[in-house]
Amino acid sequence: MPKDTSIKSILIIGSGPIIIGQACEFDYAGSQAALSLKDEGIEVSIINSNPATIMTDKVIADHVYLKPLTVASIEEILQERKIDAVLPTMGGQTALNLAIEAEERGIWEKYNVRIVGVDTAAIEKTENREAFRQLMVDIGIGVAKSKIANSFLEGKEAAQEIGFPLVIRPSYTLGGYGGGFVHKKEDFDAALSHGLQASPTHEVLVEQAVLGWKEYELELLRDNKDNVIIICSIENFDPMGIHTGDSITVAPAMTLSDRCYQDMRNQAIKMMRAIGNFAGGCNVQFSVNPVNDEIIAIEINPRVSRSSALASKATGYPIAKIAAKLAIGYNLDELENQITKTTSAYFEPTIDYVIVKVPRWNFDKFKGANTELGLQMKSVGEVMAIGRSFIEALQKACQSLEIGRAGLGADGRQNRNIEDIMHKLEHPSWDRLFAIKDALRMGVPIESVRKVTKIDKWFLNQIQELVTLEQELKRYNLNNIPKDIFLTVKQKGFSDVQIAWILGNVTEDEVYDRRKELGLNRVYKMVDTCAAEFPAQTPYYYSTYEGENESRPSDKKKIIVLGSGPNRIGQGIEFDYSCVHGLIAAGQEGYEAIMVNCNPETVSTDFNMADKLYFEPVFWEHVREIIDLEQPEGVIVQLGGQTALKMAEKLHEKGIKIIGTSYNNMDIAEDRGRFSDLLRELDIPYPRYGVAEDAEEAIKVANEVGYPVLVRPSYVLGGQGMSIVINDEDLEKAVVKLLGDLPGNRVLIDHFLDRAEEAESDSIFDGEDVHIIGLMEHIEPAGIHSGDSFSVLPPFNLSDAVIGKMEEYTEKLARALDIRGLMNIQFAIKNEDVYVIEANPRASRTVPFIAKAYDVPYINIATKVMLGTKKLKDFKIERKLEGYAIKEPVFSHHKFPEIQKELGPEMKSTGEAIRFIKSLEDPYFIQLYKEKSMYLSK
């Protein structure tokens, strides 16, 4: 059936601010769906309150509504614009819940709007735990023994009937919120109360716990003819008991027998057909008994999910794009495969490589948090790696995590305390993977590790191979390693840094030079959806060590954009937004735009966003070899946050051109001592400061600059490790902890301007002219991280004199640092005096917010300035903002009810929303200012 021509306008509901459990994978899906529908000539409107995402940009949709995700907002849009259909499956649980609420209030019927991509009956069947269980029983699908409870008494009765251990799963929650395991009777009452409170319908499922069983996911698509295809099978490395968002996952499934897989396929298709008559995507989760292959259904989600983004990037099959076309009437056999352009979308992907996803946590931001993993998702991001084997992909994933590891162990950070290692195996947290390697390295038998972790023996055998290979490598020195051994080591994913550590007394560069002498070069393979059965048309690559290199550099002038790696607190989706605009701008200026990134959730790693995509770790060795192959005009590091910026020194050392601000000038801004010297030369006020390398020196500095002081390490993002202290004793504790967490770092001691106001500027400089993108005033005072503050654009309470000084200092610094492109400056204001706290010579988290507020493509402009192809005077910049825009930080503290939630100099928010007000008389602003201004009186 061709597309439904009655649908001329569609509203896509977004997922709102980033929170733990609902991150930028939904912005990726929504962006992909919007572009897919625009290709069909359909007018696309988007509602989403998140300013940091490319999804809310005009390059994605015809009409963008940056409004709160409420029924009232939706009705405003429907009154303003003729909408024929709404697509709620791209915005996670938030969008589905909003679509149901609007339906219950009769909004869709009132405005004659159809829901496409899912039917609400399907949502009810899948989200209501009892309805789902009963449906599975009715169609003959196995489920865990369970009972529904709507009261404390019903829950107690269910537990008595089922027995311990058991699971509590609240209905209608996201990321496993409110759920958990209960191993013994004494803990049940508190867990049940928490679950009932977490559910918006005050309903929980009390279920048999299948701890230690294996967990799998299947991604499905169905069309209007009831054709169903399986896009990808995904296996959890971790057994049942850890939320799939917190589990390491592998695609395709590695330890699944063919008979069990075929049975699982059939059950998944039966489940999808049973939940409703709709065309679109679906994610199904199963658990398998490792003893007898018994299969039970865990849940089914009739929408795109975190796993959908992973499956799309893993296979090259654009699930959201095809799902959007199915929603408007197309069938699978009428659509082309986006990668091959010759086969149909009714062609199940086949992959000849292995994908590994490893989550990224930020427990360092949540002091006192329970870091043990369980049913509630706690990770803030993830990385994906592609290799020819599981172990190669696993090592590349570890290199991608941005936690200072050079791979899975063999980097000098091994744990040698066997009691601590065994505790980590039994109580999984962010570092259990590394503890497994340490245990095997210290001789703990594989069977002992399996019994404690319940992880399949096949995976443990793979990690044991790394241990064996390390022992083999130690027999040689760099100059006598046989070529076949060296090749094997590289094929197993070992980085040059790891090899240097294993050999001892050699450097990474020496290892690199030696393998080049031996002709051991990284080659690049194409991601093609069909195991090379058909030629691919899409330049999407991963690296390995084999024969043929499938990435052939063109003779065009090229620019490489370095991405921001995994999402984490302090570095989120706003940097991906910047990278996407950088790619677009480079393409507009005639460059071949090449992207390097490893985050499967993002738009920058969509295979058709760049001219060429390398899905690789943003890790020096990988970046270096891509540069060696492509020979670009230069590399852009300004757009990928601290991940990309920290590559600047290596690029500079190797003589590789950095596009935009020079390395030396970036280093002046990053190095507190050099930066303060510059401020002194420019006669710009700044807080008194000093630098210390130990606690004794820090106390001396603090007494010179005067308490209270702000203590922080050099070269960090998101306020990591920052604290405000008021005496010698607290300072000593802070410094000792800081140097323990970040060894080798220097400690900065700044006099803290107590009760000062805080503000910031973002600007672009082209070598001649400065354009101040925006000046923002924070409602909270200095001392609360700017990422956690409510920011108002333009300033609402600063005098003309203060604003004048901010503008003056911005221009002075832009010229002195010879900025090319973007710069963010943080100010403190006290008694009408303006102090510069810091300057960041890169894209900041506030640029997307300002760009959306003023409706100006600032990253696009800045990129062309960086490239030197345009000057600011070449752009006609017209800003549109009636009243004020407010950036609202959003937190995920509900995931960690045990932590101290008071805000301070270390950033804790996971996302942000934007809100527009016409004037300061707006009741929302008055109430906000009243609540926040209490900080000023402290």
Phi, psi and omega in degrees: 000130177287177185296154179283107185286351178284344179269107180249345182214131182233142173255124174257128179266125179275183186258357179080198184297155177289128172226164177295123182106343179211094189244207192282000174299332179281331174290324174299312182297315181296321179295315181296318180296317181299314180296324179295318180288323177298325177301333182269007179080014179271137177284123186250127172245144179233135169246126179195142183262006186266112181279347188276353186258150176293339180302328182263032180248152182293343177288346183261314187234163177286322182223125180245127179246105177274082185229158174302144181278083180226162176297323179299318178297317180298318181295324176301318180294317182293330177286328183276327190227143177282110180249129180269326185211157177238137178248104184260004188273359183259359186244027176065200182295326180302312182292318180297315180298321180292320178297319178294316180299317179296323178293316180299330179272000177078017184292314183296318180293319182301321183256011177057049180250133178265144170272127178240158179091344179191160168244152188293337176295324178295320179298315180299317181295327185271330183272330177279112189300320181289319179297320179296313181300316182294322179297317179298317177300316182297326183259008173080027177259135181292141175222159176291150177298129185202166174215146179273148178221130176250004179210167180298318182296317179297323178296318179297319180295320180296317181296320180296322182286320186275319182089163184263155358284156179216172182240140172251122181236107177292148175280149173060041174236165185246145175064027178073015185301132178088350182268170177172167177269145173235114185270333181220156188304324185296335183267357191289317187301314182294319180294321179295315179301316180298317180295317179296322179290327183288330183281129178295341178256009179054050184221135176228157171256125175261119195226147173303135180269119179262057182298136178089349175288161180273152183238138181225156174228147172236137174257125184238155169228142178228144178250184184291341177274003183072021171285135180233134173235151176263119181280320188198143169256138182231131178249136175277125173299318179278146180283176175306141181122343176243128181309139184300332176289341178257000182265147166291133180235154186227137176226138354288173179302135187263327190243027183259125177292154182298320181297316180295320180297316180296321177296318180296318177303310183298319180293319181297317180295318178298319180296315182296320180291333184280337188275348178160166181261090181212159178249127180163201184259162183203145177239128181238134179245134180235158170238142183233129177290120184292346182276315187231009179065021174296134182251133170232148179277135177264305178195166175224134181244114182276056182196170172289154184222183175301323180290333178296318178297316179298314181296323179297313182288327182292320186258342188081005180267114186281087189302311183295322181297314180289320179301322179295321179289324176296324182295335180259015169116342180294157171250161187301321183284354178265355184248147181270151171293124187291341183269311183276330183066001181242334177262168181269168178287352178270035185236107185294133180299145173231130183240143181247034178213179181237137178253135172232127174253130176237127180290160176239128181251165178226046182298338178297339179274346185240074183302131179085002181288151172285109187269000179288136183275147180200219185285337179268125180294137182232351181285151182255352180191190181197160173237155176232139177230151181238131177214171178280346177221164178301315187289326176297315180294323180295316179297318179296323178296319178297324178291339183274346194288343183065041177238016176081014178261143182267004182153200178273088180079197180053042182219016177084004181245027182289149175265129182248006179269104188296326178294317179295318180299312182295326177294319179294326178293321183282330182240087188298135174219198186300336188249017182297324179304315181290327178293326177299313179298316181297321180296313181295323180295327181272005173095008177293128183299146180304319182296325178293319178295319181297317182298322182284318188266337186064017177279138184304140185299330181300316179295319181293323176298324178297317180290325177300326178302322178297318180299314181298319181293323177298317180297321178296317184294328182295347180284348187243167164249174188302327187273349180239015175293123176301144184302321182293325176292315179302317179297315180300316180301315180291323178293336176273008172090004180295131176279163177299327178296317179296316181299318178299319181293317181297316182287324182077144176061024172226160182257166176303316182296324179293320176296315179303312182297320182294317181289330175295322176300323181278357180078023179267093184248140175293133175244165185239132181249151183270139172275117191230002178070350188222026177051039177068016178291328176234148179293139179267147180254357187252124183280084185229115194231156169224162184255155174198186177241100182212200182278282191282136173263117185269353178264106182255114183298140176276174177263014178283161172284135190235152172230134174258130175254122178271127182279184188256005177069206185290147173295139169205170182293125184103341178213097187238212189294338181299331179283331175290321174305315181296317181297319180298314178295327176297318177297315181298313182296318180299319177297320179295333181268011173090010179267152166280116186267120184246129182252137172236118180195164186227015184261113184287348184278349197258162177286330181297336179261018170286134189295342180251017180272326179250165173293331179209133181241125171254109179275085188222158175300141172275072189227137195310311184302317182290316179298317181301317184286329174295318178297318178304318183286312190276334181050062182286166173295330180178179183236134176265120179248352185288342191259347186258025178066202184293331179305308181287321185297325183288350174282346188301319183296315179297317179300316180298314180300324184269005177074022179269130186292130173264123180284127180103218182299139182290159178301316184300317181288327174295321182292325177301317181291326183280327183274114188301321181295310180297322182293318179294324176299320179295316180299321180297316179299323183274359181060042176255125181296145176208155180296144176300144185211171171202167181238137182226152178247355175207174186295321182298315179294324181296319180296319179298315180297315183299321179289336176283317183277337178095132176284156356288155179234151174262123182253130180203157175275161174284157169054052175230166182238150175071022177069021183304127175079003182285147172204156177252126181233157187238359179206170184299319184297312180294325180295316181300315179299316182296317183291317179300317179294317181301312182289336175287319180285325184233071184299144179086355181271158174262153181254131177262134179241108180251140169297128182269126180279091184296137178061028175272155172275159179235146179211168178211159176232147169240139185213164173235136176232136182248011183100342179235308185245148174250131172241116177278112182298312182192149172248129181238142176249134179272142176284318175285156182279174172304145184112340173251127186306141183302329179290341179259001183264149169285123183249137182246131180238125350285179180303146184248346189217021180255141181288162177300324181295317179295314179300320178299319179293319178300316179294319180296313182293325178299314181292319179301314182290320179301317181287318183293323179274356181050050181298140168236101183116231193259151173208137175244134179235135176258132180241149167242137183237124179219125181054041178070002174270138182252124179246142174268123180272312180199163175228136180242113185275061184196177172297143179244174179289345183269345183298314177301321178301313180294318180300319180288321182295317183267353181059050179228130182283071189296324180293320178301314179297314183297322181296318180293328174292317178301317181291341181080011180272344180220153170250162180302327182292346179282350183252140173261099186264113178243117183265137181239110175202113175264114181092230187225152171246139181240128174268117184255117176291147179234136187245162176241036184296340179298340178285340184228069184297343184274354188268163173284122187263000181296138184276155180202205185285348178261126186294139180231349183287148181258346181194190182205158175232163177242143177221137180254137174230149183283325182205171179287353176276357180300131182303325178300313182292318180301315180292319179299312183294324179296317181291318187277332185290350176298332178300323184293336182271353183285000000 
